[in-house]
């Protein structure tokens, strides 16, 4: 008994950011290449899915088309009219078909003249200088709140 193939899932850190101009170009092309019009992309406001062929099932269903991978996105983040790419998944079928996280994202971003490697990234803030819970009497977990019947009357 063999091991079942697994998805290649990658969290993009720091997240890739499309500015308004690039976002509009990519969204225009994803719309043009939408599965509802014979294309290979199924793009929603949170997930862009890439298929190997256009959907050919009855009534506009998937039919024989197979999912290659998905790109998780957030619209209007970190700013209005920007798009954040934060997670990419390539299916086992996508991996067998020689797709990778990079090639899947590059396929979507090519319309804006970008790749995953060249796409601007989110700015990461500095971590806190010290643990806010690590002070006198707060070593470990934050303090618990006493139940009302445990509070002494004054």
C-alpha positions in Angstrom: 0.0 0.0 0.0 1.6 3.3 -1.1 1.4 6.7 0.4 -1.3 8.9 -1.0 0.1 12.0 -2.8 -0.3 15.2 -0.9 -0.9 18.8 -1.8 2.0 21.2 -1.7 0.7 24.0 0.5 2.9 27.1 1.1 2.2 30.1 3.3 3.7 33.1 1.5 5.8 35.0 4.0 6.0 37.9 3.8 2.8 38.0 1.8 2.9 39.1 -1.9 1.1 42.4 -2.5 -0.4 43.6 -5.8 -0.8 47.3 -6.0 -4.0 48.8 -7.6 -2.6 48.8 -11.2 -1.2 45.2 -11.0 -4.4 44.0 -9.2 -6.6 45.4 -12.0 -4.5 43.9 -14.7 -4.5 40.4 -13.1 -8.3 40.6 -12.3 -9.1 41.6 -15.9 -7.2 38.6 -17.2 -8.6 36.2 -14.7 -12.1 37.4 -15.7 -11.2 37.0 -19.4 -9.9 33.5 -18.7 -12.8 32.5 -16.4 -14.2 29.0 -16.6 -17.6 30.4 -17.4 -16.2 31.7 -20.7 -14.1 28.8 -21.8 -11.0 29.7 -19.8 -9.1 27.8 -17.0 -9.4 30.1 -14.0 -12.2 30.2 -11.4 -11.6 33.4 -9.4 -13.6 34.4 -6.4 -13.0 37.2 -3.9 -10.9 34.8 -1.7 -9.6 32.0 -3.9 -8.2 31.8 -7.4 -8.4 28.2 -8.8 -6.4 27.1 -11.9 -7.7 24.1 -13.9 -6.0 22.1 -16.6 -8.7 22.6 -19.1 -11.9 24.6 -19.4 -15.0 23.2 -17.7 -16.8 20.9 -20.1 -19.5 19.3 -17.9 -23.3 19.6 -18.4 -24.7 22.9 -17.4 -21.3 24.5 -17.0 -20.0 22.1 -14.4 -16.4 21.0 -14.0 -16.7 17.8 -16.1 -13.3 16.4 -17.0 -11.3 19.5 -15.9 -8.9 18.9 -13.0 -7.8 21.3 -10.4 -4.1 22.1 -10.6 -4.0 24.5 -7.6 -5.4 27.4 -5.7 -4.2 30.8 -4.6 -5.7 32.3 -1.4 -6.1 36.0 -1.6 -7.5 39.0 0.3 -9.0 41.9 -1.6 -8.5 45.5 -0.3 -5.6 44.4 1.9 -3.4 45.8 3.2 -5.0 48.9 1.5 -8.0 49.6 -0.6 -7.7 48.3 -4.2 -4.7 46.1 -3.3 -4.6 42.3 -3.2 -2.7 40.2 -0.8 -1.5 36.7 -1.8 -0.9 34.7 1.3 -1.3 31.0 0.7 -0.8 28.7 -2.4 -1.8 25.1 -2.8 -0.8 22.8 -5.7 -2.8 19.6 -5.9 -1.2 16.2 -6.4 -2.4 16.3 -10.0 -0.8 19.7 -10.4 2.5 18.4 -9.0 2.3 15.4 -11.4 1.7 17.9 -14.2 4.9 19.7 -13.3 3.2 22.7 -11.6 4.8 24.3 -8.6 3.8 27.0 -6.1 5.9 29.5 -8.1 4.6 28.5 -11.6 1.0 28.6 -10.4 1.4 32.2 -9.0 3.5 33.2 -12.0 0.7 32.1 -14.3 -1.7 34.5 -12.6 0.7 37.4 -12.2 2.2 37.3 -15.7 -0.5 39.7 -16.9 0.9 42.4 -14.6 4.5 41.7 -15.6 5.2 40.1 -12.3 6.3 36.8 -10.8 6.1 35.5 -7.2 9.8 36.4 -6.9 9.4 39.9 -8.3 6.1 40.8 -6.6 6.3 43.4 -3.9 6.0 42.0 -0.3 4.1 43.1 2.8 6.1 45.0 5.3 6.6 43.0 8.4 6.5 44.9 11.7 9.1 44.5 14.3 8.2 41.9 17.0 7.5 43.3 20.5 10.7 44.2 22.4 9.6 42.1 25.4 6.8 39.7 26.3 3.9 41.9 27.4 2.8 39.1 29.9 6.3 38.8 31.4 6.2 41.2 34.3 5.9 41.0 38.1 3.4 38.3 38.9 2.7 37.4 35.3 5.3 34.7 34.4 3.8 32.2 32.0 0.1 32.5 31.2 -1.8 35.7 31.7 -3.7 36.0 35.0 -7.0 34.4 35.4 -10.1 36.3 36.5 -11.7 35.3 39.7 -15.3 34.2 39.6 -17.8 36.7 41.2 -18.3 34.5 44.3 -14.5 34.5 44.9 -14.1 38.3 45.1 -13.9 39.4 48.7 -16.6 41.9 49.8 -15.3 45.3 50.8 
